[in-house]
Amino acid sequence: MVTAPGVTRRELAGFAAAGLAAYLVDLAVFTALLGPGGLPPLPAKGLAFLAACAVAFTGNAVGTYGGRGRATATAPAPAPGSASASAAASAPASASARPGPGERLRQAAVFTVVNAAGAAVQLGCLAVSHYGLGHTSHRADLIAGAGVGMLLGTVVRFWGTRTLVFRDRPEEAGAVGDGNRNGVVGWTG
């Protein structure tokens, strides 16, 4: 399978697994709110979308991108031999690498915007096909919305999730122009 530079099969599989879980939650919540819940379609879909975003965010934050986006504020190193130096040395590395509440909130907000952009792409494909091109059959709507729209929306979600939400740590990404980003020679180097 050919992937873009820096994209691994593990990343694609993790993103797909989180997306599948989110899709199933979206379907279940939408169906429950629409039927037994008695909500109108748009509020039901809106709540289902938010529930699915929460599932996808959690799956990607914990699983797929669990090791990314963990840059912490750089603090001056403690003086050698000081109490804070020995505490820092004995602290587990993962504790200092965990994103703080502010970073998690930023990630969740950007993730929701990225998913809304993916949904807009999906709806846009359906709108262009149905209203712009006049393809009004049920089959055409399925192809445009659930086929082409889903594919293009997923590309937007994948790109946004990996580049805007769960960014590489600066020490992993390499400096701009150094010619090395995660072991891949870029266009600048």
N, C-alpha and C positions, 0 to 999 in steps of 0.2 A: 504494500500500500504506500503510495506517495503522499507525503505530508509536507507542509510548509516548513521552512527552516525553524528549528527550535520546538516544533510541535511533535509530541511523542504519541505513540499508540495508547499508552497509559492515560495520557491527558484526554485524548479523544474518547476512550472508553469510559473514563470517569465522568466526563461531561455528558455523554450519552446516557449513562446510568442515572445521573442526577436529573437529567431532562425527562427520562422515561418515568421516574418516580413522580416528578412534578406534574407531568401530563396525566398520570393516573389519579393524582389528588385533585387536579383541576376537573377532570371528568366526574369523579365521585361527588365532589362538593357541588358542582354545577347541577348535576342530576338530582341530588338530594334537596338542594335549595329550590330548584325549579319545580320539582314534583311535590314531595311531601311538605317541603318548607313553604310552598305557595308564593314564593317571591316572583316578581316579574323577571323576564330574561336578562335585562341589562344589570340590575343590581345583583342578581344571582351570579352572572358571569364575572362581574367586578370582584365580588368576594372570593369566587373560585380562583381568579387570577392572583389575588393577594396571597391566598393559601398556597397556591402552586409556587409563587415567587419565594415564599418562606422555605418551602421544601427544597427547591433548587438551590437557593442561597446556602442553606445548611449543608446540603450534599456537596456542593462545590467548595465551600469554606473548610469543611472538615476533611473531605476526601480528596477530590481532584486537585485543589490548590492549597492543601493544608500546609505546605511548606513555602508558599509564596506570599508576598504582600506583608511580610513581617518585619519590615524595617522599623527600627525604633529610633527615637531621638538620640543623637550622639551626645553623650555626656563626657566630661573630662575623666580620664582614667584616674582611679584613686592612687594615692602615693604608695609605693611599694612598702610593705611591712605594716601599713595602717590597718585598723580594724575593718574598714570598708573594703580594703583590698582583699583581705582573707575571706570576708563574706561574699564578695563578688566571685572569688575563685571557687568557693564551695557551692555556689548557687547553680542549679541545673541550667544548662544553656537554653533549653526550651522555654524556661520561665521568662528569661529576658527577651526571647524572640516572639513571645505571644503579642498579637496586636492588642492595644488598649481599647477601652470602650469607645473612645472617639474615633479610632481607626475602623473598628467594626461597624459603627454607625455610618461612617462615610462609605464603607464598602456596601452595606445594605442599601443605602440610598441610591448610590450609583448603579448597583445591580438592578434595582427596581426600575430605574430610568432606562437602562440598557434593555431590559425585558419589555418595557413599554414600547421602545423603538422597534424591537423585533416584532411585536404584535402589530404595530402600525404598518410595518412592511407587509406583513401577512394580509392585513385588511386592505392595504393599498392594492395588492395584486388582485384581490377579489373585486374591489371597486372598479379597477381599470377593465378587467375582463367583463364584468357584468354590465356596468353602466357605460363605460367608454367604448368597448368593442361590441357590445350587444350580445354577448354569449350568455344567454339567460337560462339555459337548461340546468337541471340539477347536477348533471355530470360535469358541465363546464364550471359551475361554482365549486364543486369538490376538487377538480383539478387545479383551479386557480387559488383557492383558499387553503385547502389541505395538502396540496401537492407543491406547486411552484411557490406559493406564499410561505408555506411551512419551511421549505428548503432555504429560501432566501432569508427568512426571519431567523432561522437557526444559525446561518452564517453570521448575521449581524450580532446575535447573542453570543456566539462563540468568540468572535473578535473582541467585542466589548468586554466580555467577562475576563478574558485573559490579558487584555491590554489596559483596561480602565479600572476594573474592580480589583483583581488580584495581581497587582504589579509585582515584578521581580524586585528583590532587594537590590539596592544600588551595587553592593559588592558582588552580586551574582550576575548582574546585567552587563557589567563592564562600562567603562566611560565612553561617551560619544566620541567616535573617531578612533578608538583604539583598535578597530578591526576585529574585535572578538566579542561576540555576544553569545554566551553559553556554548562556546566552542565552535561557533559558526562564523566564518569570515563574512563580514557585511560589505555593503557597497562602499563604505568609507575607508576600508582598509585592505 
